[in-house]
Amino acid sequence: MRIKPIKCDADYEAALTAIDGLMCAPPDTPEGDELEVLVTLVEAYESERWPIESPDPISAIEHVMEARGLRQRDLAALIGSQPHASEVLNRHRPLTLAMIRALSGNWNLPADVLVREYDLTKAPSD
């Protein structure tokens, strides 16, 4: 097994090719161990080279609503009122701790995403 760190895209491509050749390697064999090490190196390179940031809270809520076929009235029932739901989705009102708890507990949204800071916009009447 001759494994080296992935430092550039050429190393990355070589590692992917090696992984492709080892995909059927049984666990707890030298080939299986090589596959495991290469996958770990590739994951580390990808997370450093192409980091994926968590979405802002409102984008996460909108994504979950779209994916699950939920509507604004479903959000309103969860966080207390139709006006609050509208203000939250339009970024005129920040999420409160109670809203975050409700979204996290009932819709299984990660609390660490919901507590992230995000920009609010002024309401048209402000």
C-alpha positions as CSV (number, residue, x, y, z in Angstrom):
1,M,0.0,0.0,0.0
2,R,1.6,3.3,-1.2
3,I,-0.7,6.1,0.1
4,K,0.3,9.7,0.1
5,P,-1.6,12.9,1.2
6,I,-3.9,14.5,-1.4
7,K,-2.4,18.0,-2.1
8,C,-3.8,18.9,-5.5
9,D,-6.5,18.0,-7.9
10,A,-4.2,15.5,-9.7
11,D,-3.7,13.6,-6.4
12,Y,-7.4,13.8,-5.8
13,E,-8.2,12.2,-9.2
14,A,-5.6,9.5,-8.6
15,A,-7.2,8.7,-5.3
16,L,-10.7,8.5,-6.8
17,T,-9.3,6.1,-9.5
18,A,-7.7,3.9,-6.8
19,I,-11.0,4.0,-4.8
20,D,-12.9,2.9,-7.9
21,G,-10.6,-0.1,-8.3
22,L,-11.0,-1.1,-4.6
23,M,-14.8,-0.7,-4.3
24,C,-15.4,-4.4,-4.0
25,A,-12.6,-5.0,-1.5
26,P,-13.7,-7.0,1.5
27,P,-13.4,-5.3,4.9
28,D,-10.5,-6.3,7.2
29,T,-8.2,-7.1,4.3
30,P,-5.2,-5.1,3.1
31,E,-7.3,-3.9,0.1
32,G,-10.2,-3.0,2.4
33,D,-7.9,-1.1,4.7
34,E,-6.4,0.8,1.7
35,L,-9.9,1.7,0.5
36,E,-10.8,3.0,4.0
37,V,-7.7,5.2,4.2
38,L,-8.2,6.5,0.7
39,V,-11.9,7.4,1.3
40,T,-10.8,9.2,4.5
41,L,-8.2,11.2,2.6
42,V,-10.7,12.1,-0.2
43,E,-13.3,13.2,2.3
44,A,-10.8,15.5,4.1
45,Y,-9.6,17.0,0.8
46,E,-13.2,17.6,-0.4
47,S,-14.2,19.3,2.8
48,E,-11.2,21.6,2.7
49,R,-11.3,22.2,-1.0
50,W,-15.1,22.6,-1.4
51,P,-16.6,23.4,2.0
52,I,-20.4,23.3,2.2
53,E,-21.8,26.0,4.5
54,S,-24.9,25.4,6.4
55,P,-27.9,27.2,5.0
56,D,-29.3,30.2,6.8
57,P,-32.3,29.4,9.1
58,I,-34.9,30.8,6.7
59,S,-33.5,28.9,3.7
60,A,-33.5,25.7,5.8
61,I,-37.1,26.2,6.8
62,E,-38.1,26.9,3.2
63,H,-36.3,23.9,2.0
64,V,-38.0,21.6,4.5
65,M,-41.4,23.1,3.7
66,E,-40.9,22.5,0.0
67,A,-39.5,19.0,0.4
68,R,-42.3,17.9,2.7
69,G,-45.1,19.7,0.9
70,L,-45.8,22.1,3.9
71,R,-47.3,25.5,3.5
72,Q,-47.1,28.7,5.4
73,R,-50.2,27.8,7.3
74,D,-48.3,24.7,8.6
75,L,-45.5,27.0,9.8
76,A,-48.1,29.3,11.4
77,A,-49.7,26.5,13.3
78,L,-46.3,25.6,14.6
79,I,-45.0,29.0,15.6
80,G,-48.1,30.7,16.7
81,S,-49.8,32.8,14.1
82,Q,-50.1,33.5,10.4
83,P,-48.6,37.0,10.7
84,H,-45.6,35.6,12.5
85,A,-45.1,33.0,9.9
86,S,-45.3,35.5,7.1
87,E,-42.9,37.9,8.9
88,V,-40.4,35.1,9.5
89,L,-40.4,33.8,6.0
90,N,-40.1,37.4,4.6
91,R,-37.2,38.0,7.0
92,H,-39.0,40.8,8.8
93,R,-39.0,39.0,12.2
94,P,-36.2,36.9,13.7
95,L,-36.8,33.4,15.0
96,T,-37.4,33.4,18.8
97,L,-36.1,30.6,21.1
98,A,-39.7,29.2,21.3
99,M,-39.9,29.1,17.5
100,I,-36.5,27.4,17.2
101,R,-37.5,24.8,19.8
102,A,-40.8,24.2,18.0
103,L,-39.1,23.8,14.6
104,S,-36.4,21.6,15.9
105,G,-38.7,19.4,17.9
106,N,-41.5,19.0,15.5
107,W,-39.9,19.3,12.1
108,N,-36.5,17.8,13.2
109,L,-34.6,20.8,11.9
110,P,-31.1,21.0,13.5
111,A,-31.1,23.7,16.2
112,D,-27.5,24.7,15.3
113,V,-28.8,25.7,11.9
114,L,-31.8,27.6,13.3
115,V,-29.7,29.7,15.7
116,R,-27.3,31.0,13.1
117,E,-27.4,34.7,12.5
118,Y,-29.1,35.9,9.3
119,D,-30.0,39.2,7.7
120,L,-33.4,40.7,8.3
121,T,-35.1,43.1,5.9
122,K,-37.2,46.0,6.7
123,A,-40.9,45.6,6.3
124,P,-42.4,47.8,3.5
125,S,-44.3,49.8,6.1
126,D,-41.1,50.6,8.1
